[in-house]
Amino acid sequence: MTEEKPVNQNMENTAPLDQEGVRKELDELVQSKLEQLDEKLDVQAFEDEFSAKARQLQKAKEKHYQRKGRRRSEETGRDSEHGRVYAAASAAARKIASYRPVGESFLHRTWRLVRQLKAARRDMAGKDWMTRERRSAAYAACVDDCWGPVIDGWDSIWTCAWNFLARLAEDSWDLCLIVADAVIAAVYYLGSFFYYIWDLLWDVRYWIEQHKRSLVTAFTMLVVIGAASFVLIKSSTAYEYSYHGKLLGTARSVDDVYRTID
């Protein structure tokens, strides 16, 4: 078994604690914290830091939208997409108006198509040399003559509508990005503000830890002085009571006066 050394012998062998060095380290730590607190309380430095962050965020947003603008210019050219959609819609409307005779409606074109199909069928009856492909081409020519302008016009309108919806979707996505940027900026600034307040509270706590003895002493003296002043004022206050102008005596409080009168 190992031999156990006495506790006193272990205490004697232990090096004494350098209280002066520990106190010096604590003073240096508190001094550094106070210097950091003074730096953080500098309003100008705080504003410069947040201005730099805001400029960095603005530059990042500008670069992002410049890249989106270059990508769109490569796809759609230099012309505005809204102008192209409006021009295409106007051209389609003019095309429909130019093909449609005055007074010829959709029903009139349909009735004319039926008559032309009957006439073509009647003309091709008994002609065995008319192949199936030629008959189909004749029927297709009738359909194109009657419904071609309407079909071409509506196709242009649907194309313009599709382009409009596609641009609307892109603009909606850009709006979502703008809202997201605003939310990110708000979260960044609010988070920085709360972090600043939290750090300030910790610095105040360090300051209180450093001066807690003096603060407790000052608070105790304040309480003692307040209590002594209250007792002195309470004991020195006197109320006189009289009856028909005749002074009967003095008392400490109004209740004592009432009890004396009773």
Stockholm file with secondary structure:
# STOCKHOLM 1.0

chainA/1-262         MTEEKPVNQNMENTAPLDQEGVRKELDELVQSKLEQLDEKLDVQAFEDEFSAKARQLQKAKEKHYQRKGRRRSEETGRDSEHGRVYAAASAAARKIASYRPVGESFLHRTWRLVRQLKAARRDMAGKDWMTRERRSAAYAACVDDCWGPVIDGWDSIWTCAWNFLARLAEDSWDLCLIVADAVIAAVYYLGSFFYYIWDLLWDVRYWIEQHKRSLVTAFTMLVVIGAASFVLIKSSTAYEYSYHGKLLGTARSVDDVYRTID
#=GR chainA/1-262 SS CCCCCCHHHHHHHSCCCCHHHHHHHHHHHHHHHHHHHHHHTCHHHHHHHHHHHHHHHHHHHHHHHHHHHHHHHHHHCSSCHHHHHHHHHHHHHHHHHHHSCTTCCHHHHHHHHHHHHHHHHHHHTTCTTCCHHHHHHHHHHHHHHHHHHHHHHHHHHHHHHHHHHHHHHHHHHHHHHHHHHHHHHHHHHHHHHHHHHHHHHHHHHHHHHHTHHHHHHHHHHHHHHHHHHHHHHHHHCCEEEEETTEEEEEESSHHHHHHHHC
#=GC SS_cons         CCCCCCHHHHHHHSCCCCHHHHHHHHHHHHHHHHHHHHHHTCHHHHHHHHHHHHHHHHHHHHHHHHHHHHHHHHHHCSSCHHHHHHHHHHHHHHHHHHHSCTTCCHHHHHHHHHHHHHHHHHHHTTCTTCCHHHHHHHHHHHHHHHHHHHHHHHHHHHHHHHHHHHHHHHHHHHHHHHHHHHHHHHHHHHHHHHHHHHHHHHHHHHHHHHTHHHHHHHHHHHHHHHHHHHHHHHHHCCEEEEETTEEEEEESSHHHHHHHHC
//
